[in-house]
Amino acid sequence: MLYFIPTPIGNLKDITLRALEVLKSVDLILCENPRHSQKLLQAHEIKKQTKQFNQFSSDKLVFDILAQVKAGKEVAYISDAGMPGISDPGTTLVAQAIEKQIPFTVLPGSNASLPAVVASGFLVKEFYFAGFLPLKKGRQKKLTELLQLPVPVVLYESPYRLNKLLSELVTLRAGDRPVYIGRELSKLHEEHIYGTAQALAKKYADKQWKGELVIVLRAPQNPSPS
């Protein structure tokens, strides 16, 4: 069996009993970054063979992993943080497992998007998860499309590009759009920041952001009937 196991986005205690049970029982743990994952494994006294699996891994490694599972090995995949298969190479493993009819299961658990969208206060019924925006080509086009959606939009963004994002929102005439910034969710320095894109862009123009960030854009408000 191939297991996709969510890991804490910050606090190492945010992991399910089932996840720990599986990690302790498998033959191999695939890690996006083994050195990073060792902190979690050591905290829970899990001593298992680990192997790096990231966006640079070869097709041969994917083939070898799936062959091991087909032969009866128990293998788990964990990303650096959160739900595997979202903005990480776990997507490739899922697709190949489906194509080759390899048995797998995805465990429920920690992720960054759901706590952020709840904390934003913008959620009514639905939301749209956009992940990371393109770095350059197609970035403004994509952001323009997202701003037109009638639901809150959840974004992941690098701390090095957050100020750029706020400025882009202002440029795209969305300066009055309420924005939520969740920084270091579940960690010691957790922050919940609220304001319009324009106000936040002005307030934090010179700020050098650090840590993991989740941004939620409130849905556009319907114009008042004339």
Rosetta blueprint (number, residue, H / E / L):
1 M L
2 L E
3 Y E
4 F E
5 I L
6 P L
7 T E
8 P L
9 I L
10 G L
11 N L
12 L L
13 K L
14 D L
15 I L
16 T L
17 L H
18 R H
19 A H
20 L H
21 E H
22 V H
23 L H
24 K H
25 S H
26 V L
27 D L
28 L E
29 I E
30 L E
31 C E
32 E L
33 N L
34 P H
35 R H
36 H H
37 S H
38 Q H
39 K H
40 L H
41 L H
42 Q H
43 A H
44 H L
45 E L
46 I L
47 K L
48 K L
49 Q L
50 T E
51 K E
52 Q E
53 F L
54 N L
55 Q L
56 F L
57 S L
58 S L
59 D H
60 K H
61 L H
62 V H
63 F H
64 D H
65 I H
66 L H
67 A H
68 Q H
69 V H
70 K H
71 A L
72 G L
73 K L
74 E L
75 V E
76 A E
77 Y E
78 I E
79 S L
80 D L
81 A L
82 G E
83 M L
84 P L
85 G L
86 I L
87 S L
88 D L
89 P L
90 G H
91 T H
92 T H
93 L H
94 V H
95 A H
96 Q H
97 A H
98 I H
99 E H
100 K L
101 Q L
102 I L
103 P L
104 F E
105 T E
106 V E
107 L L
108 P L
109 G L
110 S L
111 N L
112 A L
113 S H
114 L H
115 P H
116 A H
117 V H
118 V H
119 A H
120 S H
121 G L
122 F L
123 L L
124 V L
125 K L
126 E L
127 F L
128 Y E
129 F E
130 A E
131 G E
132 F E
133 L L
134 P L
135 L L
136 K L
137 K L
138 G L
139 R H
140 Q H
141 K H
142 K H
143 L H
144 T H
145 E H
146 L H
147 L H
148 Q L
149 L L
150 P L
151 V L
152 P L
153 V E
154 V E
155 L E
156 Y E
157 E E
158 S L
159 P L
160 Y L
161 R L
162 L H
163 N H
164 K H
165 L H
166 L H
167 S H
168 E H
169 L H
170 V H
171 T H
172 L L
173 R L
174 A L
175 G L
176 D L
177 R L
178 P E
179 V E
180 Y E
181 I E
182 G E
183 R E
184 E L
185 L L
186 S L
187 K L
188 L L
189 H L
190 E L
191 E E
192 H E
193 I E
194 Y E
195 G E
196 T E
197 A H
198 Q H
199 A H
200 L H
201 A H
202 K H
203 K H
204 Y L
205 A L
206 D L
207 K L
208 Q L
209 W L
210 K L
211 G L
212 E L
213 L E
214 V E
215 I E
216 V E
217 L E
218 R L
219 A L
220 P L
221 Q L
222 N L
223 P L
224 S L
225 P L
226 S L
